[in-house]
Amino acid sequence: MLKSSRDICEDKRIVKAITLVRHRVLDVVQMHP
């Protein structure tokens, strides 16, 4: 299934957002064991 370049940009933005949230959660967990 081919995606348009705009859909790919959306996917990358979503993945980046999820990664940022995950890193932030890990930082908080490490700060408060």
N, CA, C and O of each residue as an XYZ file, in Angstrom:
132
protein
N       0.845     -1.199      0.000
C       0.000      0.000      0.000
C       0.875      1.242      0.000
O       1.667      1.449      0.920
N       0.736      2.064     -1.024
C       1.569      3.259     -1.112
C       0.962      4.389     -0.297
O      -0.254      4.573     -0.265
N       1.829      5.133      0.354
C       1.365      6.274      1.141
C       1.829      7.556      0.474
O       2.869      7.589     -0.184
N       1.057      8.597      0.649
C       1.482      9.895      0.127
C       2.560     10.459      1.041
O       2.679     10.050      2.197
N       3.337     11.387      0.528
C       4.433     11.939      1.333
C       3.893     12.623      2.581
O       4.567     12.659      3.611
N       2.676     13.167      2.496
C       2.116     13.842      3.665
C       1.802     12.822      4.756
O       2.037     13.084      5.936
N       1.274     11.664      4.371
C       0.997     10.619      5.356
C       2.294     10.165      6.025
O       2.327      9.932      7.233
N       3.353     10.043      5.237
C       4.639      9.619      5.796
C       5.139     10.666      6.789
O       5.682     10.318      7.838
N       4.959     11.939      6.464
C       5.385     13.002      7.381
C       4.601     12.903      8.680
O       5.162     13.062      9.764
N       3.293     12.639      8.570
C       2.463     12.494      9.770
C       2.968     11.332     10.616
O       3.085     11.452     11.835
N       3.268     10.202      9.967
C       3.760      9.035     10.706
C       5.053      9.381     11.442
O       5.218      9.038     12.613
N       5.964     10.059     10.754
C       7.238     10.404     11.397
C       7.002     11.319     12.588
O       7.657     11.182     13.621
N       6.061     12.260     12.444
C       5.788     13.190     13.544
C       5.209     12.434     14.735
O       5.559     12.709     15.883
N       4.317     11.477     14.457
C       3.707     10.690     15.534
C       4.772      9.855     16.235
O       4.814      9.790     17.463
N       5.636      9.214     15.439
C       6.696      8.387     16.036
C       7.613      9.251     16.892
O       8.017      8.844     17.981
N       7.944     10.453     16.397
C       8.821     11.343     17.158
C       8.159     11.754     18.470
O       8.814     11.810     19.511
N       6.854     12.042     18.415
C       6.135     12.450     19.623
C       6.121     11.313     20.636
O       6.355     11.531     21.824
N       5.844     10.093     20.161
C       5.811      8.936     21.065
C       7.185      8.730     21.693
O       7.293      8.441     22.884
N       8.241      8.881     20.881
C       9.595      8.690     21.399
C       9.918      9.731     22.470
O      10.510      9.410     23.501
N       9.521     10.990     22.215
C       9.783     12.045     23.200
C       9.062     11.743     24.513
O       9.642     11.873     25.590
N       7.799     11.340     24.417
C       7.039     11.035     25.635
C       7.679      9.878     26.378
O       7.796      9.902     27.604
N       8.096      8.857     25.626
C       8.687      7.679     26.269
C       9.963      8.071     27.005
O      10.181      7.637     28.136
N      10.816      8.893     26.371
C      12.057      9.311     27.026
C      11.740     10.122     28.280
O      12.396      9.967     29.310
N      10.733     10.982     28.186
C      10.379     11.820     29.338
C       9.886     10.952     30.484
O      10.239     11.179     31.641
N       9.066      9.953     30.158
C       8.562      9.050     31.205
C       9.718      8.290     31.842
O       9.764      8.129     33.061
N      10.655      7.824     31.015
C      11.797      7.089     31.566
C      12.616      7.990     32.477
O      13.080      7.550     33.529
N      12.797      9.255     32.080
C      13.548     10.183     32.923
C      12.866     10.351     34.275
O      13.523     10.332     35.316
N      11.541     10.517     34.255
C      10.808     10.702     35.514
C      10.920      9.457     36.382
O      11.111      9.554     37.594
N      10.799      8.282     35.757
C      10.881      7.035     36.526
C      12.264      6.894     37.165
O      12.385      6.448     38.306
N      13.294      7.273     36.428
C      14.648      7.150     36.971
C      14.872      8.172     38.092
O      15.608      7.901     39.041
N      14.244      9.336     37.982
C      14.411     10.366     39.011
C      13.695      9.968     40.293
O      14.154     10.289     41.389
N      12.547      9.257     40.157
C      11.751      8.872     41.326
C      11.621      7.352     41.382
O      10.601      6.805     40.962
N      12.626      6.675     41.887
C      12.583      5.209     41.935
C      11.571      4.708     42.968
O      11.408      3.500     43.138
